[in-house]
Amino acid sequence: MKTYSLDEIQDEFIGVKGTPRRDEFEFRLQLDLLGDMIKNTRKERNLTQEALGELVGVKKSQISKLEKNASNVTIQTILKVFTALRANVNFKIQLMDTEMNIS
């Protein structure tokens, strides 16, 4: 029985790295992970969605949506959430041949 690596399976069924379909898949995966990170950190800090919403200045429903799908949120809101969670935030932005880190 032949075994396949995760990269081989992704290349076959989603597309190789650098293709639009693979880039879209990886982007959506990162957004899902961001929502999970927010939810897990909130729970570690013993905060309800309502309490975190009050700290950030948004409603509980917005925190719930953010934890389920972070694709429809501004960077400003994400920064407010992580600030309320007392988390350090670093962004790495790559534009063409330029790389920028934001802390």
Secondary structure per residue as TSV (DSSP state, phi and psi in degrees):
chain	resnum	aa	ss	phi	psi
A	1	M	-	360.0	126.3
A	2	K	-	-83.1	138.9
A	3	T	-	-106.1	153.3
A	4	Y	-	-125.4	144.5
A	5	S	-	-80.5	163.0
A	6	L	H	-60.1	-41.2
A	7	D	H	-61.0	-40.7
A	8	E	H	-64.3	-40.9
A	9	I	H	-67.5	-43.5
A	10	Q	H	-63.5	-42.5
A	11	D	H	-58.7	-41.7
A	12	E	H	-71.7	-45.4
A	13	F	H	-99.9	-21.4
A	14	I	T	-111.0	-34.1
A	15	G	-	125.7	157.6
A	16	V	-	-74.8	157.9
A	17	K	T	-56.8	138.7
A	18	G	T	97.1	-12.1
A	19	T	S	-86.3	151.8
A	20	P	H	-55.7	-41.6
A	21	R	H	-64.3	-42.4
A	22	R	H	-68.5	-41.6
A	23	D	H	-59.9	-42.7
A	24	E	H	-64.0	-42.6
A	25	F	H	-60.1	-48.0
A	26	E	H	-67.3	-36.4
A	27	F	H	-62.5	-47.3
A	28	R	H	-65.0	-36.7
A	29	L	H	-63.2	-41.8
A	30	Q	H	-64.5	-37.9
A	31	L	H	-65.9	-39.5
A	32	D	H	-62.3	-41.8
A	33	L	H	-65.4	-36.5
A	34	L	H	-62.0	-45.7
A	35	G	H	-61.1	-41.2
A	36	D	H	-64.3	-39.7
A	37	M	H	-62.9	-42.5
A	38	I	H	-62.8	-46.6
A	39	K	H	-62.3	-47.8
A	40	N	H	-63.6	-41.4
A	41	T	H	-66.9	-40.7
A	42	R	H	-58.4	-45.1
A	43	K	H	-67.5	-38.7
A	44	E	H	-61.3	-32.4
A	45	R	T	-86.6	4.9
A	46	N	T	56.8	43.7
A	47	L	-	-110.7	141.7
A	48	T	-	-82.8	166.5
A	49	Q	H	-61.3	-37.0
A	50	E	H	-64.7	-43.8
A	51	A	H	-65.3	-42.1
A	52	L	H	-65.0	-40.2
A	53	G	H	-59.1	-40.6
A	54	E	H	-64.6	-40.2
A	55	L	H	-64.8	-35.0
A	56	V	H	-87.2	-26.6
A	57	G	T	92.9	28.2
A	58	V	S	-129.7	170.4
A	59	K	-	-82.1	159.4
A	60	K	H	-54.0	-39.8
A	61	S	H	-61.8	-33.4
A	62	Q	H	-70.1	-36.0
A	63	I	H	-66.3	-42.3
A	64	S	H	-59.8	-46.6
A	65	K	H	-62.4	-40.7
A	66	L	H	-62.3	-42.5
A	67	E	H	-68.4	-29.6
A	68	K	H	-86.2	-32.8
A	69	N	-	-158.9	102.0
A	70	A	G	-86.0	12.7
A	71	S	G	-79.9	-14.8
A	72	N	G	-118.5	53.8
A	73	V	-	-141.7	151.9
A	74	T	-	-84.3	157.3
A	75	I	H	-61.8	-36.5
A	76	Q	H	-58.9	-42.4
A	77	T	H	-66.6	-42.6
A	78	I	H	-60.6	-42.7
A	79	L	H	-63.4	-40.4
A	80	K	H	-62.5	-41.7
A	81	V	H	-63.1	-48.9
A	82	F	H	-68.2	-31.2
A	83	T	H	-64.5	-44.2
A	84	A	H	-63.7	-30.8
A	85	L	T	-85.4	2.9
A	86	R	T	57.1	45.8
A	87	A	-	-111.2	145.5
A	88	N	-	-80.9	136.3
A	89	V	-	-120.5	130.8
A	90	N	-	-132.0	128.7
A	91	F	E	-110.3	140.2
A	92	K	E	-116.5	116.7
A	93	I	E	-114.0	128.3
A	94	Q	E	-116.5	121.6
A	95	L	E	-124.5	111.2
A	96	M	T	53.7	-116.8
A	97	D	T	-99.0	10.9
A	98	T	E	-111.3	138.9
A	99	E	E	-124.1	137.7
A	100	M	E	-135.3	134.9
A	101	N	E	-109.7	132.9
A	102	I	E	-117.9	124.3
A	103	S	-	-118.7	360.0
